[in-house]
Protein backbone atom coordinates (compact mmCIF):
# COMPACT_ATOMS: atom_id res chain seq x y z
CA UNK A 1 0.00 0.00 0.00
CA UNK A 2 1.34 3.43 -0.90
CA UNK A 3 -0.27 5.52 1.84
CA UNK A 4 1.92 4.37 4.78
CA UNK A 5 5.05 4.97 2.71
CA UNK A 6 4.27 8.65 2.04
CA UNK A 7 3.40 9.60 5.63
CA UNK A 8 6.91 10.79 6.61
CA UNK A 9 7.27 12.92 3.48
CA UNK A 10 3.84 14.50 3.82
CA UNK A 11 4.31 15.32 7.50
CA UNK A 12 7.81 16.72 6.88
CA UNK A 13 6.31 18.98 4.22
CA UNK A 14 3.55 20.00 6.61
CA UNK A 15 6.11 20.89 9.29
CA UNK A 16 8.05 23.11 6.90
CA UNK A 17 4.88 24.60 5.46
CA UNK A 18 3.44 25.53 8.85
CA UNK A 19 6.62 27.27 9.96
CA UNK A 20 6.98 29.27 6.74
CA UNK A 21 3.26 30.08 6.67
CA UNK A 22 3.38 31.42 10.22
CA UNK A 23 6.45 33.48 9.40
CA UNK A 24 4.87 34.85 6.23
CA UNK A 25 1.65 35.81 8.00
CA UNK A 26 3.58 37.61 10.74
CA UNK A 27 5.67 39.59 8.26
CA UNK A 28 2.64 40.59 6.19
CA UNK A 29 0.72 41.61 9.30
CA UNK A 30 3.66 43.70 10.50
CA UNK A 31 3.62 45.80 7.34
CA UNK A 32 0.02 45.70 6.12
CA UNK A 33 -2.15 44.49 8.99
CA UNK A 34 -4.49 46.41 11.23
CA UNK A 35 -4.83 43.60 13.79
CA UNK A 36 -3.22 40.32 14.61
CA UNK A 37 -0.02 39.19 16.24
CA UNK A 38 2.21 40.62 13.52
CA UNK A 39 0.56 44.02 13.90
CA UNK A 40 1.02 43.87 17.66
CA UNK A 41 4.68 42.95 17.28
CA UNK A 42 5.23 45.73 14.74
CA UNK A 43 3.62 48.35 16.93
CA UNK A 44 5.61 47.17 19.95
CA UNK A 45 8.83 47.38 17.94
CA UNK A 46 7.96 50.86 16.65
CA UNK A 47 7.13 51.97 20.19
CA UNK A 48 10.45 50.67 21.61
CA UNK A 49 8.61 48.44 24.08
CA UNK A 50 11.25 45.71 24.31
CA UNK A 51 9.87 43.59 27.20
CA UNK A 52 6.44 43.31 25.58
CA UNK A 53 8.03 42.59 22.19
CA UNK A 54 10.14 39.78 23.67
CA UNK A 55 7.03 38.34 25.34
CA UNK A 56 5.11 38.42 22.04
CA UNK A 57 8.07 36.84 20.24
CA UNK A 58 8.22 34.12 22.89
CA UNK A 59 4.50 33.46 22.49
CA UNK A 60 4.77 33.10 18.72
CA UNK A 61 7.86 30.89 19.08
CA UNK A 62 6.12 28.69 21.64
CA UNK A 63 3.11 28.27 19.36
CA UNK A 64 5.34 27.36 16.43
CA UNK A 65 7.34 24.87 18.49
CA UNK A 66 4.13 23.30 19.84
CA UNK A 67 2.77 22.82 16.31
CA UNK A 68 6.03 21.26 15.09
CA UNK A 69 6.20 18.94 18.11
CA UNK A 70 2.57 17.91 17.56
CA UNK A 71 3.36 17.04 13.94
CA UNK A 72 6.43 15.08 15.07
CA UNK A 73 4.27 13.16 17.53
CA UNK A 74 1.73 12.47 14.77
CA UNK A 75 4.57 11.27 12.54
CA UNK A 76 5.73 8.87 15.24
CA UNK A 77 2.18 7.56 15.77
CA UNK A 78 1.51 7.02 12.06
CA UNK A 79 4.94 5.56 11.28
CA UNK A 80 5.07 2.87 13.97
CA UNK A 81 5.23 0.20 11.26
CA UNK A 82 8.75 1.31 10.24
CA UNK A 83 10.27 0.09 13.48
Secondary structure by P-SEA (a helix, b strand, c coil): cccccaaaaaaaaaaaaaaaaaaaaaaaaaccccccaaaaaaaaaaacaaaaaaaaaaaaaaaaaaaaaaaaaaaaaaacccc
